[in-house]
Amino acid sequence: MDPQLLRSIWPVFSAETREQIQAIGAKVLGLEGPSHEREADLLPSLKRLVHSLKGSAASLGLDDIEQVVHAIEDGLTHIRTDDGLPRAAVESMLRGLSGIEAAMARGDAGQSPQVDGLAGLLKSLGRDVAMPESAAVLSGLAAKGLEALELLEAALGALCSPDVPDRAAVVRKAMERARGLKLQALEAGSARLATLSESAALGFARMEPGGDAASLAASEVAGTLVDLRGQLEFERPPQAVARAVETLRAAPVAVENGASGVAQAPAPQEARAATDHTVRVAVKTLDSLALQVELLVAGRSQQARRSESYRALSDGTHEVLRQLERAASELTLAGGGAALDSLRSGVALMRSMQKRLLEVSREAHRDSEQLALVAQVARDDLRDLRMVPASQLLEPLRRTVREVSARLNKDVALDLAGGEVRLDRRILDALKDPLLHLVRNAIDHGLETPDERRAVGKPGTGRLTVRVEPRGARIAVVVEDDGYGLSPERVRATAVRRGLLTEDAAAKLTDAQAARLVFQPGFSTREQVTATSGRGVGLDVVQATAARLQGSVDVEFWAGKGTRFTVDLPLTLAAALGLLVRTGTTVSAIPSDSVERVLRLTPDDVGTVAGRVVARVDGSQLTFLPLAEAIGLPRLPLAIESGRVQTAALVVVGGDKVLYAIDEVVGQQEIVVRSLGKHLQSVRHLAGAAVLDDGRVVPVLNAPELVRAARPETRSMATESRRPRILVCDDALTTRFAMKSLLEIAGFPVVTAADGEEAWGILERTSCQLVVSDWQMPRLDGVGLARRIKSHPTLHSTPIILVTSLDSPEDRAAGLEAGADGYLVKREVERGRLLELVRQLLPANAA
């Protein structure tokens, strides 16, 4: 297909295909279960979905996807609803769907949507991938067949256009070409190709008169040409067929505008679309609309502020008039003369101006109220557009659990709950990868094998629960398993082995503190890298995503009984009310839905319990902290420390409550939270920033992180010196992990990257004290990485060692000129030279 045409169609095809893949996967899994639990229409509806997806892929010439779907369709042909699908067939079909999803991801990125391992997938689905008999028979006709098809497709496109100079001549040539192809096929012994060629010739004959009959015939001819293409097994689909199909799709519009004499009856799908009241909206369009609504909300606040200013001016004018009238009365008593006349004229003019100002004030107030109504309706409509059921997030997990558990030889029963809860589409999209990490982590690390479970008296099948719980204006995504339970001892040992903590520091951690180490970048208890674990990437992504979405993540565990991860998030990312509070000279915004109330505390309300400052509220003792200290501002003396009344905000997230001391409440207004970018994403207490109606920019605080940071176990975590972290970058997996092992044995924590771009991303979000990099790598090589590091304002002092097979003096000079602090040839790594150089470049107390 023409690349430009494919790009224009791709967004709609991608969205539709992903929905179909999700539905097909769910129905395939349903066919594996007990027959009495299945819907009566399960198998027919599955076949309809598969056939529809195959047709869509074929119309766009996506051969790889079409072949996989065709193989799935063949596998369903002889299946009866009562029998269901065998386990092996289910797994093969799910692998096929995963392959299509990966191909779709490539297409979304602008690449060719090819399916990796196509031959293996087709073989597992029971389809013979050897050259079909028809293709073998027609191998000698490939060049002639291609030429014939191109001419037939061009003729079809011409006959579908509004202006055809000599319609009869075009039809006659097309028929001759089709019948010529038929004769060639008969000579080669291909009856199927001959039949299709004759059908095309007859179809072209019916197109000669024009009108409705020609329109219907054109549709049949287009389908016949598509079948011809499939019979000839071309490597790439002809472009003209797709163009003809698109022309046919546009034909009703041409007829409606009177541009052509060829009419076409609406297809059933088009007829259904006429009564369908829903449309697909691109995410980019929604984002643009969201920005405009946010600006509208901000404009409404500014308009309300301006209306209040008019009212204040009107009141001030009234006071001026009152004083002028008093002066006029005094001049009258004193016989003011001409001065009195001038004053009276001025009073009359001022009264007229006051009347006009009062009218403007009323108009501004009316406009402000109207704008507020429009803004509210627009925001509500946008929220409804963005709100989608959580089932779109949960249902794809069924295939993930099935594939991962089969690979790890574990039996897992997945329970999904809360699929009806609606949440912001932006949150749903951002949660897909973190939730996938949590589910894989639960299967790999959390759940035992069937034999291990039976040995401790558990059922052989592990239970994994993923649910979405509404919590007022927020939601909680919970991933819970009934497996081993997180082991604090193992986490401590891993942290020490990887150099994140010293043995003394690890021993001082409580179990809850140790458990939160799993969210550290690069942390993994897996000793070896597998297809599922051991890369040190996963739970840190969950925490970073939660923080970016103004939320938090927490972990609970019970030895031998299971582990629970809870991700707390807002229900929507749209504009919301913010409570503006002042601490010192800094004004900050806290989402109002997280502030239960504002209190005035007396010295008698505050005390200490086990070294912890608490305040008594409604008979409960709550943690009491200065907000300035929590957000990294200089700590100023509190009013309560000098015996005065202290203002405090009660911040509540879930069931946790914390009192934060503030200086005053500045006000409350609608705010639109804006991202602060990747450079500040590690500042956990910040959810973003907002522009107030007076133009000031204020930080928006992350309430869940404030509550989490106030927990005693979090606050008491000792600040221990850590061994420096080293980043190893090499595109060769063997070399990368050889150097990683060498450095880890020496006691250094190590993170790895496959090329310079990946390494740069790690450096931007993770503190590394030294970089060991290969020279020749894709995307960004070692020299480019060295230059980028040395030109960065904060990373320029990070030592970098280039390890390469290039050993010429010129190469060494080029590496050192780029800013490398050390240069090693790869054979020197095995001789201990790498460790020696690392210790030289790191500070003496660190190495």
N, C-alpha and C positions, 0 to 999 in steps of 0.2 A: 504494500500500500504506500501511496505517496506520503512521505514523512510529515509534511505540513498537515495533510488531511488527518493522519493518525493522531497528531498532537491535539488537533481541535476536538476529536472524538474521545480521546483517552480519558479525560476527567470523568465523564459520564459512565464510560465503560468500566473504569476502575472502581467507582463507587458501587455500581450495580453488581459487578463480579464479586466484590468482597462480601456483599450481603448474601449473594447466592452461595459462595463458598461456606459461609458460616451456617446457612440453612442446610446445605447438603451434608456437612459434617455432623450436625445434630441429628439429622434423619438417618444417616448411616449408622451412627451409634445406637439409635433407637431400634434399628433392625436387628441388632445383635442381642438385645434384651429379650425377656420372656414375651411370647406372642400375645398373651392375654393383657399385657400392659400397653400394647401398641395401638395407635390410632388406626381406624379402619382405612383411612386414605393415605397412610404413611408411604407405602411403596409407590403407588401411582403419582403422588405429589413429588416424591424424590425423582422419579424418572422424568417428570415434566421439567423440574429444575435443571437436571443434568442435560437434557436435550436443549433447553433454552440457552444454557451456558455454552454448549458446543456450537450452536448456531451463531451466537454473538462472536465467539472467537474466530469462527470460519469467515464471517462477514468482514472482519478486520484483517484476515490473512495471518492470524497468529497460530502458525502451524503447531508449535510445541504444545501450547495450551490446548488446542483442539484435539491433538492426538491423545493427551492424557485423559481429557474428559470423555473422548470417544471410547477409550479403553475401560473407563469406569462404567460408561453406559453399556458396553458389551457385557461387563461383569454382572449387571443387574438384569440382563435380558431373561435369563432362565430362573430367576429367583422368585419364589412364591412367598406371599406375606406370612403364611403359617410356618414356613421353614426358616425364614430369616437368613442372615449372613453369617458364615463361619468367621471365627476370630481372625484367621490369616487374611481373609478378604477384606475385613474391616481395616486391619492395619495397613494393608497395601493401599486401600482407597484413601486413608487418612494421610499416608505419605505422599500420595499423588496430589492431594489438596494442598499440603504444605509446599510441595514443589511449585504449584501454581501461585501460591501466595508469594513465594520468593521471587518468582518471575514478575509478578505484579509490582513488587517493590522496586525491581530494576526499572520497570516501565515508568513508575512514578518519578524515579530519579533521572529520567531522560535517556536511559540505556535501552538496549534491545531486550525485550521481555522473553528471554530464553529460559527454558527449564533445565536446571543442572541434572546430570545423570539421567537423561531422558530414556535412553535405552534400558537402563536398569529398572526404572519405574514402570515402563511399559511391560517389561518381562515379568515383574512382580504382579502386575495386573492381569497377566495371562494373555498378553497380546504378542504375537510373533513379530519381532522387529526385523526379520529378514526381508529382503526385497520382495514385494508381492508379485504374484504371477503376472498381473496386468502390467506392472511397471517393467518386468523383465521382457514381456512380449513387445512392449512399446519402446524399448530402449533405442531401437534403430530409428524410431520416428520422433525422437525428442526434439531435434531442431525444427523439423517440419511442423510438428504438433504445436510448438511454441509460436511459430510464425502464424499458423492458422488461427490460434486462439487470440493473438493480439489483434488480427484483422477483424475477427468476429466481435471482439469487445469494443473496438473502435466503431464498428458499424452500429452496435447497440447504443453506444453513447450518442452517436449522431442522430439516430432515429428518435431518441428521447428528448432531443433539444428542440426548442421552439421553431427554429428556422432550418428546414432541410431543402436545399435547392432542387434536388431530383430524388425524391423518396423512392420511386420505383427502381432507379438504377442502384441505389444503395442496398435495397432489399435483394435485388437480383444477384449482385456480387457476393453478398453475405451467404445466400443460399448455395451459390456455386462453391464457395470456399468450404462450407459445412459439408456438402456432399462429396467434395474432394477429400476431406478428412475422413469421411465415412469409408470411401473406397480404400484409402490407405490402411485404415483399421482392419477392414475385412481381409486385405492381403496379408496383414500381420497376424490374423487369427484372433483379434480381440472383438468379440461380439458386443461386449458392454460399451466400448468406445464407439462402435458403429451405431448402436442404438441411440446413444446420447447425441451423436452428430446429426442423425436423421431428425431427432426431436428438435434440435436447434434450427435446422433448415425449415421444418414445418412452422416453428414459432415465428421465424422471420417472415414467412409467407403471410401469416395472419396479421403482421404489422403494417403491410403495405397500404391498406385503405385508410388508416388513421382512426381517430375517434376512440370510443370506449373499448372496443374490441382490441385495438392496437395496444392500449395501455395494459390490459390484462395479459396480452400475449408477451409484452415486454417483460413483465414480472416473471413469467414462466421461462423465458429465454435466459434471463439473468440467473435463475436457479440452475438451469441446465448447464450454463457455462461454468458455474461454481463446481458442479459435479464433474465436468470435464477436467477441470483443474485437479480435483482430487484423484481422478482416475489416472492422470498422467504423472502424479506424484512430483510436481515441481518443487524445487528447493525453496523457492520464494514465490508467494502468490502474485498473480498478474495484477498490475495496477489498474488496468482499465475496468476489470470486473467491479472492483470497489468503487471506482468513479461512477460506473453505470448504476450500481445500487444506490449510491448517494444521489444521483440524478433522479432515479425513480422516487426516492424518498421526498425529494423536493418538488416532484411533479404536481401534487395537489395544490401547492402554493402557486405554481405557475398558472394553473388552470383558474384558480380563484382570482388571480390578478388579470385574467384575460390575455395572458401572454402566449398561450398555446391552444391549439385545437384539440389536443389529446387530453381526455378526462380520465380520472382514475378513481375508483371507489375507495373510500377509506378502508385501510386494513383493520382487522379486528382490534389489534393493539392500539391503533390510532383512535378507533371508536371508543375504546375504554378510556384512553387519555382524555377524551373530550368531557367525560363525566368525572374524571379524577380531580379532586380539589387540592392535591398536593403537588409540589414541584421540588426538584433537587436544587439545592443552593450550595455553591462552592464555599468552602471554608474561608477562602480569601475574601469573598464578598461579605460574609458574616463578620469577619474581623474589621473590615472597613466600616460596616454599619455600626458595629460596637463602638468604634472610635468616634463616629459622628454622634451617637447617642451619649457617650461620655462627655463630649464637648457641649452637647445640649444641656445635660445635667449641670455642668459647670456654669454654663451661661445662665441657666435659671437661678442659680445661687447668686451670681453677680447681679442679675436683674433685681432680685429681692433686696440685695444690699443697696442698690441704687434707689429703689423705691423708699427704703427707710431714710436714705439721705435726703430725698425730696421732702419727706414728711418732717424731718428735722429742720430743713430750711424754712418750710412753711411755718412751723412753730416759732422759729427765730424771727421771721418777718412779723408775725403777730405781736411779739414782744416789742420790736422796734416801733411799730405803729402805736402801741399803747403809750410808749414813752414820748413819742412825738405829739400825740394828742394832749398829753399832760402838759408838755411845753407850750402848746398852742393856747391852752386854757390859761396858763400863767401869763402869757404875753397879752392875752385879751384883757385880763384884770389890770395889767400895767400899761395898757394903751399902746400896743406894739406898732400900729400903723402899717407901713409898707412891708416891714419884716414879717408881720403877721400874715399878710396876704401871700407872701412867698412860701411861708411855712405851710399854710393851708393847701396851696397848690401842690407842694411836695407830698403832703399827707394823702391827698386825693390820688396822686400818681402812685404812691406806694401801696395804697389800698387796691388799686387796679392790678398792680403787679402781684400783690398777695393773692388776689382772686385767681389770676392766671396760674400762679405757682401751685395753688391748691388744686386747680383742675388738672395740671400736669401730674401732680402727686397721685391723684385718684386714678388717672389714666395709667400711670406707671404701675400702680398697685394692681389694677385690673389686668394689665398685660402680664405682670409677674404671675398672677394666679392662673391665667390662661396658659402661659409657658410652663408653669409647674404641672398643669394637667397633661399637656402634650408630652412633656418629658417623662411623666410617670407612665402614661400609656405606652410610649415608645420603649421605655425600659422594660415594662412588663412583657410587651410583645417580643422584644429581642430575647428576653430571658426564656420565653416559651420556645422560641426558635432554637435556642442553644441547649435547652434541657432535653436530654435523651434518656431512655431507660437504661439502668445499670446492666440489664441483660446483655447489651452489646459489649460490655466489658467482661461479663462473667461467662457467657456461653462458649466463646472460643477456648476457654480453659479446659473444656472437656477433651478436646483433641490433644492439647499440650500434656495433660495428665496421662492420657492414654499412651502417648508416644514415649514420654520420659519413664513412666513406670515399666513399660515393656522393655525399654533399653536397660533398665537397672534390675530387671527380674523381680519386681515388687508388685504385690496386689494392692491396689489403692481404690477405695470407694470415695468419689467426690460428691460432696453436698454443696449445692449452691442456694443461696437465699438472698432476698432483697433485690431481685432482678427488676421488680416493678418500681423501685425508687428512682426518681428522675434527678439527674445532676447535670452540671454544665458540661457541654461537649468538650471544651478545652481541658477540663479536669479529666474527663474520661480518656482523651487522647494521651494526655501526659502520664496517666496511670498505667497504660498498657505494659510498657517495659518493666517498671518497678513491680507490678503485680506478677508478671511472669517470673521475675527473679525470686519473689517470695514463694511462689508455688514450686518452682524447681528446687529451691533451697529446702522446702519442707519435705519433698519426696526424697531428695538425695541425702540430706543431713538429718532430717527429723524422723522419718519413718523407717522402721526396721524391715528386714527381709521376712518373708512368711515363717521361716524356720526359727528365726530369732524371736519373733512375736509369740509363737506357740511355746517356745522354751520358757518364757516368763508368764505364761498363762493368758496371753492376749489372743484374740481372734487372728487368724492368718492374714486377713485383709485389713490393711491400715485405713484409717478414716481421715480424710482431709476436708475441712470445711472452709469455704470462702463466702463471706456474707457482707452485704452493705447495709449498715444500720443508720436510719435517720436520727439525728440528734439536734432537733430544733433547726437552727440556721446552719448547722454543720452536719457532716456525715462521717461515719467511721467505716473503713474497709478493713475487715478482720480476716486474717489467714491463720487457721488453727489446725494442728495435727495432734494425734494421740500417740506419738512416737516416743523416742528416747527422752525427750526433754533436753533443753540446752544445758550443756555441762560447763559451769563457771570454771572448774579446774582445768578443763581442756582449753578454754578460751585464754585463761591466764598463761598457761604453758605456751600456747601459740604466740601470744603477745610478746613473751620473753624471747622465744626462739626467733621471731622476726624483728626483734630489736625495738619494738614499740614501747616497751617498759623494761625496767630493770627487775630483777627477781624480788628485791625488797619492795619496790613500788607495787608490783603485781600482788604481793602477799597482803598489802594493806588495803586492797580493794575489797569492798563488799561484793556479794554475789550479784546484786543489781548493777553495780558499777562495772563489774567484769562483763556482764551480759551486753552492755551497751558498746563494748569494744568491737562487736561484730559489725558496727556501722562505720568503722574506720576504713579509709581508702586503702585498698590493697590487702585487706584482712581476709584470710581464708584458712580454715582448719584442715583443708584437704591437702595431703602431702604431695599427691601427684596430680598433674593436670589431666583431666578427662574431658569428654564431650560435654559434661554437665557442670563440673566444678573445678576449682583449683586455680582459677585465673586471678583471683583477688578482685574481681569486679562483680558487683551485685548489690549488697545491702547498703553500701555507701551511696549508690545511685538512688535507692529508695529514700534515704534520708535527705539527699540533696533535692530530689523532686518534691518531697513533702514541704521542705522549707521554701522552695520556689513558689509553691501553690498556697503559701500562707498557712501551712499546717505543720504537723510533726508526726513522728513515728515512735512507737514504744514496743517493748518486748517483755513478755511474761513467760515463765517456764515452771514446770513441776517435774521433778526428777522421776523418770520412768513413766510419766503420764502424758507429757506433751508440751508443746510450745505454742504461744499465741503472739502474733505480730498485729498491732493495731495502727493503722494510718488514719490520723484525724485531719479532716480537710473541710474547707467551707463548701456549702452547697452550690454556690455560684461565685464567679469572679467579677460579677458586674458591680456597678457603683453601689456603695452602702453607706450607712451612717457611721461617722467616726466621732469619738469623744476626744476633744482636744484638751490636753493637759500640759501644764508647764512644770518643768523641773529646772531650777536655776534660771538661766536665760533661754533654755531650749524648749520649744513647743513641739510636742509629738502627738500623733493620732493613734488611738487604740480602737479597733473595731467595736462599735457599741454593743453588738450581740455577745461580746465576750466580757463586758463589764456589767456585773449584776447590779451594783449600786456604788455610790460614793459616800464615804463615812467621814465623820469628824471624831477622832479618837482623842481621849484625854490620857494623861500620863498613867492613870490608874488602869487603863485598858491594856497596857503593854507591859510585858514581862519577859523572862527568859525561862526556857525549859531545856535542860541538858545542853546548855550552851547555845541554844537556838532562840532567836528573838521571835516571840509570838504575840498575837493580839487576840483578845477575847471578843468574839462576835456571836451574839445569840447563843451563848453557852458553849461555843466551840472555840478551840484554840487553833488559830490559823497562822501560818508563816507570815512574818511581817518584814518587808525589805524595802530599802530605798530604791525607787525606780532609776535614779541616776546611776547607781552602782550596777544595776542589771543591764543597762544599755551602754556601759563603758564611759560614762561622763565622770568628771571629778566629783567625789563625794563631798557634799556640803552639809553643815550641821542641820539636823532636823528640828522642826519647831518643838517637837515633843521632848527633845533632849534638854531644852531650856524651860520646860514646864508649861509650854503653851499647847493649844489644841492643834492636832495634826490632821491634815486632809489626806485621805487614802482612798484608792480605787480597789474594789474587790473584783479581781479578774477570775473568771470561771471558765474552765474548759472541761467538758465531760463532768466527772464527779470531783475534779481537783479544784481547790480554791486557794488563792494567794492574795494577800493584801500588799499593795505597793504604795509607799509613801510618795505623795506628790505635793507641789507647792500650791497649785490651784487648778480649778477647772476653767479653761478659757471659753469653752462653748461646745456646741455640737453642730455638725453640718454634714451634708452628703459629700463623700469623697470618692474619687476614682483612683484606685491604686495602680501606680505605674511601676514597671520593673526597673531596677537599678542596674541591670546588665550583669554580665558574667564576672566582672571584677569585684563586685560586692556580694556575690551569691554565697560566699562562705560566712558572711556576717549573719548568724542565725537569727538574732533577735529582730532583724529587719525584714518586713514583708515587702517593702517597696517605699514609694514616696507618693505624695499627693499635692496638688496645687489648690490652695484655698481660694475662696471667692475674692480675697483682697490681693491675690497674686503671690502670696508667700508659699514657699515650698517646705513641706514638713515631712519628716520620716514617719512611716506607718509601721507600727510595731507588730511583731508576730506573737499573738497571744498564746498559742499552744507552746511555743518555745520558751516564753517567759515563765509559764507555769512549770514546764519540765525542768528548766534551769533552777527553779526555786526549791526543788526537792532536796531533802537533806543529803541523800546519797550522792546527788550530782554536785552539790556545793562543796561537799567534804572531800571530793576526789583530789588527791595530792597532786601538785604540779611537780612532776619528776622530770629530770633531764632524760632525753631520749637519744639513742644512738642515731647518727645521721642516716637518712634514707637515700639510697642510691637508685637512680633510674638507668636501666639497661635497655638499649635500643638497637635492634638488629632484625633485618627482615628474614633471616634464616632461623627457623624454630630451634634447630639443634644448637647452634651457636649461642642463641639467646639464653636458652635454659642451662647451657653449660656454664656460662659466665654467672648466671643467677645462682646456680648451685655453689659455685666456687666462693662467691661473696657471702652467701648465707651461712656456709660452713664457718666462715671467718667471723660470723656474728653480726653482719650488716643486714638490715631490712632492705628488701629489693622490690621494686615495681618494674614491669617490663612494658615495652612498646614495640610494634612491628615495623614502624617507619618514623620519620621525623615529624610528620604532621600529628600522629598519635602521641608521640612523646611531648610535643609542644602543648597539646591539650592537657596532658597529665600535669605538666609543669605549671599551667595556669590555675589548676584547682588543687594541687597537692604540693606540699613543701618537700623538696628534694635538695639535698646538700651537695650532690655530685652526679654527673651524667657520664655514662660510658656508652659511646655510640659507634656503630659501624659507619663507614664512609659511603658506600654505594647502596642506596635504598630507593624505592619508588616514592613518588610524591615529593618528599623533602629529604635530601641526603644529609650526611653528617656534617659536611662543611656548611650547608645552608642552615642547619640547626644551630651550629656553633655561632654563626654570624647573628642569628636571631636572638640567641641567649645573650651574647655580649652587647647587643644594642638595646636590650630591655632595661628600663630604669631601675627595676628591683632585682632582676635575675642576673645582671651583668657580672656579679662576683661569684656566680656558681661555677666551680671548676668543671671542665669537660675534657674527657679522654677519648681520642679517636682510635678505634681498633679496626685495622683494615689489612688486606693482603697486599696493598700498594706500598712498595718499600723503596721507591726511588727517592733520591734527595729532593727532587722537584716536588714530589707528592708530600713529603714531610714539610717542606717549606710552605706549600699551599695550605696545609692543615693548620700549621702554627700561625700563619698569617691571618687565617679566618678567626683566630682567637682561641684555638685549642690549647689547653694547659699541659696536655700530654699526648704522646703519639706512640702507639704500639702496633707491631705487626702481629697477626693472629697467632703465629707459632710461638710468640713470646708469652702468650697468656698461660699456656700450660707450664711454663718454666717458673711461674710464681711472680713474673714481672708485673702483672696487673695488680695484685694485692700490694706489692711494694709501692707502686705508683699511687694507688688509692690512699695509702697511709701517709705518703708524702704530701698529698694535696689537701687532705682533710686536716682540721685543727688537731693539735696534739692531744687535747683532752677528749676529743671525739673518737679518734682512731685507736 
